[in-house]
């Protein structure tokens, strides 16, 4: 088995588990394979939709800029998929700044190959995040 990143380099969690790193916390509240308005937004037969609802919290000592594009999905073969799939749930996670003690909740959409499995949601904040931030990876169970 090839060694990937060291365990200490990443903070890992799973769906419905609050995961925190350097004052930023993420909870994946839900995962779906049904796009909103699926009659219009369904991906091609060779792909599947993955919709993720996230709760992002700032418990750090300064404001944190967030962008939906800072979330990626990764498979066990290290293929990375960017957000932006059509059919995102309501409300979509957009972008903004959250201050200490503030939370924001929204949906992000991805389109991945139909056979993709073992998917992990990764959050890499702009500029790498606050000091001592370790990337948060959440097993989506898909």
MIDOKE-987511 format. One record per residue (C-alpha): x, y, z; residue in one letter. Coordinates in nm, 2 decimals. Each point is the difference from the previous one (the first is absolute). Last residue first. Example, Ala and Ser with C-alpha at 12.3 -4.5 7.8 and 13.67 -1.06 7.14 Angstrom:
2
(rec (1.37, -0.11, 0.71), S),
(rec (-0.14, -0.34, 0.07), A),
***
This chain:
142
(rec (-2.05, 0.75, -0.15), X),
(rec (0.05, 0.00, 0.38), X),
(rec (0.09, 0.37, -0.02), X),
(rec (0.33, -0.03, 0.19), X),
(rec (0.09, 0.35, 0.12), X),
(rec (0.34, 0.15, -0.06), X),
(rec (0.10, 0.32, 0.19), X),
(rec (0.34, 0.15, -0.10), X),
(rec (0.22, 0.09, 0.30), X),
(rec (0.00, 0.36, 0.11), X),
(rec (0.30, 0.09, 0.22), X),
(rec (-0.03, 0.37, -0.09), X),
(rec (-0.34, 0.08, -0.16), X),
(rec (-0.09, -0.13, -0.34), X),
(rec (0.21, -0.11, -0.30), X),
(rec (-0.03, 0.33, -0.18), X),
(rec (-0.36, -0.06, -0.07), X),
(rec (-0.13, -0.30, 0.20), X),
(rec (0.07, -0.36, -0.10), X),
(rec (-0.31, -0.21, 0.08), X),
(rec (0.00, -0.36, -0.12), X),
(rec (-0.31, -0.22, -0.05), X),
(rec (0.10, -0.37, -0.03), X),
(rec (-0.15, -0.25, -0.24), X),
(rec (0.05, -0.38, 0.04), X),
(rec (-0.18, -0.05, -0.33), X),
(rec (0.02, 0.14, -0.36), X),
(rec (-0.17, -0.24, -0.24), X),
(rec (-0.24, 0.26, -0.14), X),
(rec (0.28, 0.24, -0.06), X),
(rec (-0.04, 0.32, 0.21), X),
(rec (-0.22, 0.30, -0.01), X),
(rec (0.01, 0.23, 0.31), X),
(rec (-0.25, 0.22, 0.17), X),
(rec (0.04, 0.21, 0.32), X),
(rec (-0.28, 0.08, 0.24), X),
(rec (-0.02, 0.26, 0.29), X),
(rec (0.06, 0.08, 0.36), X),
(rec (0.18, 0.30, 0.15), X),
(rec (0.12, 0.03, 0.36), X),
(rec (0.12, 0.30, 0.21), X),
(rec (0.19, -0.02, 0.33), X),
(rec (0.30, 0.19, -0.12), X),
(rec (-0.08, 0.17, -0.33), X),
(rec (-0.12, -0.16, -0.32), X),
(rec (0.10, 0.15, -0.34), X),
(rec (-0.17, -0.06, -0.33), X),
(rec (-0.05, -0.25, -0.28), X),
(rec (-0.28, -0.21, -0.14), X),
(rec (-0.14, -0.31, 0.17), X),
(rec (-0.32, -0.07, -0.19), X),
(rec (-0.33, 0.04, 0.18), X),
(rec (-0.16, -0.21, -0.14), X),
(rec (0.15, -0.31, -0.15), X),
(rec (0.24, 0.00, -0.30), X),
(rec (-0.15, -0.13, -0.32), X),
(rec (0.29, 0.09, -0.23), X),
(rec (0.35, -0.11, 0.11), X),
(rec (0.24, 0.28, 0.11), X),
(rec (0.23, -0.17, 0.24), X),
(rec (0.34, -0.13, -0.11), X),
(rec (0.09, -0.36, -0.03), X),
(rec (0.34, -0.15, 0.10), X),
(rec (0.13, -0.34, -0.11), X),
(rec (0.23, -0.13, 0.28), X),
(rec (-0.07, -0.37, -0.08), X),
(rec (-0.20, -0.02, 0.33), X),
(rec (-0.24, 0.27, -0.13), X),
(rec (0.01, 0.37, 0.08), X),
(rec (-0.28, 0.25, 0.02), X),
(rec (0.09, 0.37, 0.02), X),
(rec (-0.11, 0.29, 0.22), X),
(rec (0.18, 0.33, -0.03), X),
(rec (-0.23, 0.08, -0.30), X),
(rec (-0.29, 0.06, 0.23), X),
(rec (0.20, 0.30, 0.13), X),
(rec (0.08, 0.10, 0.35), X),
(rec (0.17, 0.31, 0.16), X),
(rec (0.07, -0.04, 0.37), X),
(rec (-0.01, 0.28, 0.25), X),
(rec (0.24, -0.01, 0.29), X),
(rec (0.05, -0.18, 0.34), X),
(rec (-0.12, -0.34, -0.11), X),
(rec (-0.33, -0.17, 0.08), X),
(rec (-0.13, 0.04, -0.35), X),
(rec (-0.26, -0.25, -0.10), X),
(rec (-0.08, -0.16, -0.34), X),
(rec (-0.32, -0.22, -0.03), X),
(rec (0.00, -0.21, -0.32), X),
(rec (-0.27, -0.15, -0.23), X),
(rec (0.16, -0.22, -0.27), X),
(rec (-0.15, -0.08, -0.33), X),
(rec (0.17, -0.28, -0.21), X),
(rec (-0.13, -0.04, -0.35), X),
(rec (0.10, -0.29, -0.21), X),
(rec (0.18, -0.05, -0.33), X),
(rec (0.00, -0.23, -0.30), X),
(rec (-0.38, 0.04, -0.05), X),
(rec (0.04, 0.38, -0.05), X),
(rec (-0.07, 0.23, 0.30), X),
(rec (-0.36, 0.08, 0.11), X),
(rec (-0.07, 0.37, -0.01), X),
(rec (-0.33, 0.04, -0.19), X),
(rec (-0.21, -0.29, 0.12), X),
(rec (0.21, -0.01, 0.32), X),
(rec (-0.14, 0.34, 0.11), X),
(rec (0.22, -0.03, 0.32), X),
(rec (0.25, -0.27, -0.05), X),
(rec (-0.05, -0.34, 0.17), X),
(rec (0.32, -0.18, 0.10), X),
(rec (-0.02, 0.14, 0.36), X),
(rec (0.23, 0.07, 0.29), X),
(rec (-0.10, 0.16, 0.33), X),
(rec (0.11, 0.21, 0.30), X),
(rec (0.37, -0.01, -0.08), X),
(rec (0.14, 0.18, 0.30), X),
(rec (0.29, 0.24, -0.03), X),
(rec (0.19, 0.18, 0.26), X),
(rec (0.26, 0.28, -0.03), X),
(rec (0.18, 0.09, 0.32), X),
(rec (0.34, -0.14, -0.09), X),
(rec (-0.15, -0.33, -0.12), X),
(rec (-0.35, -0.13, 0.09), X),
(rec (-0.21, -0.29, -0.11), X),
(rec (-0.37, -0.03, 0.11), X),
(rec (-0.13, -0.35, -0.09), X),
(rec (-0.33, -0.03, -0.20), X),
(rec (0.18, -0.16, -0.29), X),
(rec (0.36, -0.11, 0.08), X),
(rec (0.32, 0.14, 0.13), X),
(rec (0.37, 0.04, -0.07), X),
(rec (0.25, 0.28, 0.09), X),
(rec (0.29, -0.02, -0.24), X),
(rec (0.38, 0.04, 0.04), X),
(rec (0.02, -0.20, 0.32), X),
(rec (-0.10, -0.32, -0.19), X),
(rec (0.30, 0.04, -0.24), X),
(rec (-0.11, 0.03, -0.36), X),
(rec (0.00, -0.31, -0.21), X),
(rec (0.21, -0.30, 0.06), X),
(rec (-0.02, -0.27, -0.26), X),
(rec (-0.15, -0.33, 0.10), X),
***
